[in-house]
Amino acid sequence: MSTIKRAMTSCLFVAALLASAHLAYAQRDPGGRPGGQDVRGVVKSIDAGSITLAFGGGRDAPAAEKTYAIAKNVEVCTGAGGFRFGGAFKEAKLADLSAGTSVLASLSADQKTVESIVAEEPTVRGQLKSVDAKKLTLTIAMPAGREEAAAEKIYSVAVDAEIGIDDGRGRRFSIREGKLEDLAEGAIVTLRLSLDKAKVTSAFAEGALIGGTLKSVDAEKRSVTLVTRPARSDDAPEERTLTVAKEAVVVIDDGKGRRLSVKDAKLADLPAGSTVMLRLSVDQNFVMMLKAEGPTLSGMLKGVDADKGTITIGIPKSRTEFDEKTFTLIKGGLVTSDGKESKLADLKVADDGPFLQLRLTLDQKSVQSVQARMPGSR
């Protein structure tokens, strides 16, 4: 075979591969069909010949509704499944769809008939209370209101369900495949259910997120003690001492709001009094991620010295008493008034304000940013 023929053959082979890949992608993606349009909505009602979808809506505006005919050869499926990318769609039936199901419907060229439907499997999120790997069940506590206790519900897990576990470090490869028995009480789980909500088809687990004020650090023992915020204002703060994993990610935020404001740090760099956010491991035994930043103080403006770059805030102790503290604004520190950029010299002391929020530096010696809200503003 000549060189030219070999080159032409190679080009044709590559073109065939590209065409096959494009066809495969079009089959996987409902939006890859020529001539049609995709619409996303929630099933309002459905029967063998028609489907009514609801679109949009909110507090003040009702959802718009539209009814479409259903093609006799309509294709119904669910997504690739689980929390992974790729994979094949799973075939479903019209009978599997019910009111409240979110769908992506592909329409005919005249936009009157639904030719294919991709149904979104419902998800629930809560705290794991117990696991029974033999019976394939999970007990989840659902979030509740301030005055209500968390409601618990038992879910059956499909035999082939995918289990994903996040190690909490926020890295590209932090998520790994796991087993049902790897899940521990206290983990936060997101469950993807079958369309009929009878089975868990996949579960994603991560450690709980804890916020509070750092009280002390023992870098040698790799432990931190923090005071957590009470769930209700009348509850007493709680102290917790936690062990930080050797592979944990520790970062500090300088509060400037820049892309590079968050930097890697060591436990020994963290000062007491800083505000911290911790992500625990799935088994709740270790801190896997720790982010520290300067605390925020709220109060009334009591004094400004623009020449010295200082600001005095009055932190309420009672309705008539204030604990006054004076801080220096760092060079380049941001000052805003009612959401608009301003200067220290523009802030004026008055009997009724303005109200301040000061973001302190990590060592709590200076102010990184000042947010002022003038009297009468929202």
C-alpha positions in Angstrom: 0.0 0.0 0.0 1.4 3.4 -1.0 2.1 6.2 1.6 -0.9 8.3 0.3 -3.3 5.3 0.6 -2.1 4.5 4.1 -2.6 8.2 5.1 -6.1 8.2 3.5 -7.0 5.0 5.3 -5.8 6.4 8.6 -7.9 9.5 8.1 -11.0 7.5 7.3 -10.4 5.3 10.4 -10.1 8.4 12.6 -13.2 10.0 11.1 -15.2 6.8 11.7 -14.1 6.8 15.3 -15.1 10.4 15.8 -18.5 9.7 14.1 -19.1 6.8 16.4 -18.1 8.8 19.5 -20.5 11.6 18.4 -23.3 9.1 17.9 -22.7 7.5 21.3 -22.7 10.9 23.0 -26.0 11.8 21.2 -27.5 8.6 22.5 -26.3 9.3 26.0 -27.4 12.9 26.1 -31.0 13.7 25.2 -29.8 17.2 24.1 -27.7 15.5 21.4 -30.8 14.9 19.2 -31.2 17.1 16.1 -34.3 19.2 15.8 -35.8 18.8 19.2 -35.8 20.9 22.4 -35.2 19.9 25.9 -37.4 21.2 28.8 -36.9 20.7 32.5 -39.9 20.6 34.8 -41.8 18.7 37.5 -44.5 16.2 36.7 -47.9 17.6 37.6 -49.9 14.7 36.1 -49.3 11.8 33.6 -51.1 9.1 31.8 -50.4 6.9 28.8 -51.1 9.6 26.3 -50.1 12.9 27.9 -47.9 14.5 30.5 -48.4 17.9 32.3 -45.2 19.6 33.5 -44.9 22.5 35.9 -42.1 25.1 35.4 -40.6 27.7 37.7 -42.8 29.4 40.3 -41.9 30.8 43.6 -43.3 32.5 46.7 -45.2 35.2 44.8 -45.6 33.6 41.3 -47.4 30.3 40.6 -45.7 27.7 38.5 -46.5 27.7 34.8 -48.0 24.5 33.5 -48.0 22.9 30.0 -49.4 19.6 28.7 -47.6 17.6 26.0 -48.6 14.5 24.1 -46.5 11.4 24.7 -45.0 9.6 21.7 -46.0 5.9 21.3 -42.3 4.9 21.3 -41.3 7.3 24.1 -38.0 6.4 25.7 -38.1 6.6 29.5 -35.0 6.3 31.6 -33.2 7.5 34.7 -29.8 9.1 34.8 -26.4 7.4 34.8 -27.0 6.7 38.5 -25.2 7.3 41.7 -22.8 10.2 42.3 -20.3 9.2 39.7 -19.9 10.5 36.1 -20.5 8.4 33.0 -22.2 5.1 32.9 -25.3 4.0 31.0 -28.8 5.3 31.5 -31.2 2.9 33.2 -34.4 2.0 31.4 -37.7 3.0 33.2 -41.4 3.0 32.4 -44.1 5.6 32.3 -45.7 3.9 35.2 -42.6 4.6 37.3 -43.3 8.4 37.0 -45.6 10.2 39.4 -46.5 13.7 40.4 -43.6 15.5 41.9 -40.9 13.7 39.8 -38.3 16.1 38.2 -37.7 15.3 34.6 -35.9 16.4 31.5 -38.2 15.9 28.5 -37.0 16.0 24.9 -39.6 17.3 22.5 -40.4 16.8 18.9 -39.5 19.5 16.3 -42.9 21.0 16.6 -42.5 21.0 20.5 -45.9 19.3 21.0 -44.8 15.8 21.7 -42.5 14.3 24.3 -40.2 11.8 22.6 -37.9 10.9 25.6 -37.9 11.5 29.3 -35.0 11.4 31.7 -36.3 11.2 35.2 -34.3 12.5 38.2 -34.3 10.1 41.1 -35.2 11.9 44.4 -32.6 12.5 47.0 -32.8 12.9 50.8 -30.1 14.2 53.2 -29.8 13.7 56.9 -27.7 12.4 59.7 -27.0 8.7 59.9 -28.4 7.2 63.1 -27.7 3.5 62.5 -26.6 0.9 59.9 -27.6 -2.7 59.5 -25.4 -4.1 56.7 -27.0 -7.6 57.0 -30.6 -6.3 56.6 -29.4 -3.6 54.1 -31.1 -0.8 56.0 -30.1 2.8 57.0 -31.8 4.9 59.7 -31.6 8.6 58.9 -32.5 11.6 61.1 -34.0 14.3 59.0 -33.4 18.0 59.7 -36.2 19.5 61.9 -37.3 23.0 62.9 -36.1 24.9 65.9 -38.8 23.6 68.1 -39.2 20.2 66.6 -37.2 17.0 67.1 -35.5 15.4 64.2 -37.7 12.8 62.5 -36.1 9.4 61.9 -36.8 7.2 58.9 -35.6 3.7 57.8 -34.5 3.1 54.2 -33.9 -0.2 52.4 -30.7 -0.3 50.4 -30.5 -1.9 47.0 -28.1 -4.9 46.8 -26.1 -3.1 44.0 -26.2 0.4 45.6 -23.2 2.5 45.2 -21.6 3.8 48.4 -19.3 6.9 48.2 -17.2 8.2 51.1 -15.7 11.6 51.3 -12.5 11.7 53.5 -13.3 15.4 54.3 -10.1 17.0 53.0 -11.6 18.7 50.0 -9.1 17.2 47.5 -9.7 16.0 44.0 -9.4 12.4 45.1 -11.1 12.7 48.5 -14.1 10.6 47.4 -13.6 6.8 47.4 -15.9 3.8 46.9 -16.9 2.2 50.1 -19.3 -0.4 51.6 -22.4 -0.1 53.7 -20.4 -1.3 56.8 -18.0 1.6 56.3 -20.7 4.0 57.3 -20.8 5.2 61.0 -23.3 6.8 63.2 -23.2 10.6 63.0 -22.1 10.8 59.4 -24.0 13.2 57.1 -25.5 11.1 54.2 -27.1 12.0 50.9 -29.3 9.2 49.6 -30.4 8.8 46.0 -33.7 6.8 45.9 -35.4 4.8 43.2 -38.3 6.6 41.5 -40.8 4.8 43.7 -38.7 5.8 46.8 -38.6 2.1 47.8 -34.8 1.6 47.6 -31.6 3.5 48.1 -29.7 3.3 44.8 -26.7 5.2 46.0 -25.4 6.8 49.2 -22.8 9.5 49.7 -21.4 9.9 53.2 -19.2 12.7 54.7 -18.2 13.7 58.2 -20.1 16.3 60.2 -19.3 20.0 60.0 -18.6 21.7 63.3 -18.1 25.4 63.8 -17.0 27.3 66.9 -14.3 29.4 68.6 -10.8 27.9 69.1 -9.9 27.7 72.8 -6.6 25.9 72.6 -4.2 23.9 70.4 -1.8 21.1 71.3 0.3 20.8 68.2 2.4 17.9 69.6 -0.7 15.8 70.5 -2.5 17.1 67.3 -5.6 18.1 69.3 -7.8 21.2 69.3 -10.3 22.4 71.8 -13.1 24.6 70.6 -16.2 26.1 72.1 -19.2 25.3 69.8 -22.1 27.5 69.2 -25.3 26.4 70.9 -28.1 25.3 68.7 -30.5 27.5 70.6 -29.6 30.9 72.2 -30.7 29.7 75.7 -28.4 26.7 75.6 -24.9 26.8 77.2 -21.9 26.6 74.8 -20.2 23.2 74.7 -16.4 22.5 74.8 -15.1 19.7 72.5 -11.6 18.4 72.2 -10.9 16.7 68.9 -7.9 14.9 67.4 -6.6 16.2 64.1 -5.5 13.5 61.6 -1.9 13.6 60.3 -3.1 14.0 56.7 -5.7 16.7 57.6 -5.8 19.9 55.6 -5.3 23.0 57.7 -5.8 26.4 56.2 -6.2 30.0 57.3 -8.2 32.8 55.7 -6.8 36.3 55.8 -10.3 37.8 55.3 -9.4 40.0 52.3 -11.8 38.1 50.0 -9.2 37.4 47.4 -8.6 34.1 45.5 -5.4 33.6 47.4 -6.8 34.7 50.7 -6.9 31.0 51.9 -3.4 29.6 52.6 -2.1 26.3 53.9 -1.0 26.4 57.6 0.1 24.3 60.5 -1.7 23.7 63.8 0.9 25.7 65.6 -0.1 28.8 63.5 -3.7 28.9 64.9 -4.2 31.4 67.7 -6.8 30.9 70.4 -9.9 33.0 69.8 -10.0 32.5 66.1 -13.2 31.2 64.4 -12.8 27.7 63.1 -14.8 25.3 60.9 -14.0 21.6 61.1 -14.9 18.7 58.9 -14.8 15.3 60.6 -14.0 11.9 59.2 -17.0 9.7 58.3 -16.4 7.7 61.5 -16.3 11.0 63.5 -13.0 10.1 65.1 -10.7 12.7 63.5 -10.7 16.2 62.1 -9.9 16.0 58.4 -10.1 19.6 57.5 -9.7 22.8 59.6 -10.2 26.3 58.4 -9.4 29.2 60.7 -10.2 32.9 60.3 -10.5 36.0 62.4 -13.7 36.4 64.5 -16.5 38.9 63.6 -17.6 41.5 66.2 -21.0 43.2 66.0 -21.9 46.4 67.8 -22.4 50.2 67.5 -20.0 52.7 66.2 -18.5 54.6 69.2 -15.6 56.4 67.6 -13.5 56.9 64.5 -10.0 58.4 64.0 -9.4 58.5 60.2 -5.9 59.9 60.6 -4.8 57.1 62.9 -6.9 54.6 61.0 -8.7 53.4 64.2 -12.3 52.5 64.9 -14.0 52.0 68.2 -16.9 49.6 68.5 -19.4 49.3 71.4 -20.4 45.7 72.0 -23.7 45.5 73.9 -23.5 44.1 77.4 -27.1 45.1 78.2 -29.6 47.6 76.7 -27.7 50.5 78.1 -24.2 49.2 78.7 -21.5 48.7 76.0 -18.0 47.2 76.1 -15.9 49.5 74.0 -12.9 48.2 72.0 -10.6 50.1 69.6 -8.9 48.5 66.6 -6.6 49.6 63.8 -7.8 49.0 60.3 -5.1 47.2 58.3 -3.6 48.8 55.2 -5.9 48.1 52.3 -8.7 47.0 54.6 -12.2 47.2 53.1 -14.8 49.6 54.5 -18.4 49.5 53.2 -21.5 51.4 54.2 -24.9 49.9 53.3 -23.1 47.6 50.9 -21.2 50.4 49.1 -17.5 50.9 49.3 -16.7 53.8 51.7 -13.9 55.2 53.9 -13.4 55.5 57.7 -13.7 59.2 57.5 -17.2 58.8 56.0 -18.5 57.0 59.2 -20.1 59.3 61.7 -21.0 58.5 65.3 -24.7 59.0 66.1 -27.0 58.1 69.0 -28.7 55.4 66.9 -25.8 54.0 65.0 -24.5 53.1 62.6 -24.4 49.3 63.3 -21.0 47.7 62.7 -19.6 44.3 61.8 -15.9 44.1 62.2 -13.9 41.2 60.7 -10.7 40.9 62.8 -7.4 39.5 61.7 -6.5 36.0 62.8 -4.5 37.3 65.8 -7.5 39.5 66.7 -5.2 42.6 67.0 -6.5 44.5 63.9 -9.5 44.9 61.7 -9.6 43.4 58.2 -12.9 44.8 57.1 -15.7 47.1 58.3 -19.3 46.7 57.4 -21.5 49.6 58.5 -25.3 49.7 58.3 -26.8 53.2 58.7 -29.9 53.8 60.8 -33.1 53.1 58.9 -31.4 50.9 56.2 -32.1 47.2 55.8 
